[in-house]
């Protein structure tokens, strides 16, 4: 695996990505998540657009926007942000005119990052937190999922990983991470609320 800072030569804001992720090892794990979700997300974009489902298209392109910001892929982030705004406002002409360009850029990013991704990377150690802080963070995570705010959810989950959950809640927490990675907003909101009820 190469030096991740080499990605800066391809236009990535690696330092920003590392800051969002909370460290280099987490950033590499985020690159892996981004690459592994590409096939599903790109096909979903094409299918939703073909079906004329601009509402779900806007939600899906929002996920691409947020995950691109997380890894520092600024050009894809900017175009996806415009695509989300156009889809949400019903501007189908601009979406249609730019979808192929977005998909091409998205594919290019994935091809560039694959040599640097490592699914076996372990995250850094985190600071331990108490029960009250964990509950407060879960409320924030629930709100993040309710608002489709991927960046904030991942940031809050990073801090929440410092709580020592029992085995049952740990499995739910692991699922929250999966929900954030795979943009499962409804499932994430439901799971966060279940954890809050169990802990309060």
Secondary structure as the mmCIF struct_conf table of DSSP 4:
data_model
#
loop_
_struct_conf.conf_type_id
_struct_conf.id
_struct_conf.beg_label_comp_id
_struct_conf.beg_label_asym_id
_struct_conf.beg_label_seq_id
_struct_conf.end_label_comp_id
_struct_conf.end_label_asym_id
_struct_conf.end_label_seq_id
HELX_RH_3T_P HELX_RH_3T_P1 UNK A 4 UNK A 10
TURN_TY1_P TURN_TY1_P1 UNK A 11 UNK A 11
HELX_RH_AL_P HELX_RH_AL_P1 UNK A 14 UNK A 21
TURN_TY1_P TURN_TY1_P2 UNK A 22 UNK A 22
BEND BEND1 UNK A 23 UNK A 23
HELX_RH_AL_P HELX_RH_AL_P2 UNK A 24 UNK A 50
TURN_TY1_P TURN_TY1_P3 UNK A 51 UNK A 52
HELX_RH_AL_P HELX_RH_AL_P3 UNK A 54 UNK A 71
TURN_TY1_P TURN_TY1_P4 UNK A 72 UNK A 72
HELX_RH_AL_P HELX_RH_AL_P4 UNK A 74 UNK A 89
TURN_TY1_P TURN_TY1_P5 UNK A 90 UNK A 90
HELX_RH_AL_P HELX_RH_AL_P5 UNK A 92 UNK A 113
HELX_RH_3T_P HELX_RH_3T_P2 UNK A 114 UNK A 116
TURN_TY1_P TURN_TY1_P6 UNK A 119 UNK A 120
HELX_LH_PP_P HELX_LH_PP_P1 UNK A 121 UNK A 125
HELX_RH_AL_P HELX_RH_AL_P6 UNK A 131 UNK A 146
TURN_TY1_P TURN_TY1_P7 UNK A 147 UNK A 148
HELX_RH_AL_P HELX_RH_AL_P7 UNK A 150 UNK A 160
TURN_TY1_P TURN_TY1_P8 UNK A 161 UNK A 162
BEND BEND2 UNK A 163 UNK A 163
HELX_RH_AL_P HELX_RH_AL_P8 UNK A 167 UNK A 182
TURN_TY1_P TURN_TY1_P9 UNK A 183 UNK A 183
HELX_RH_AL_P HELX_RH_AL_P9 UNK A 185 UNK A 199
#
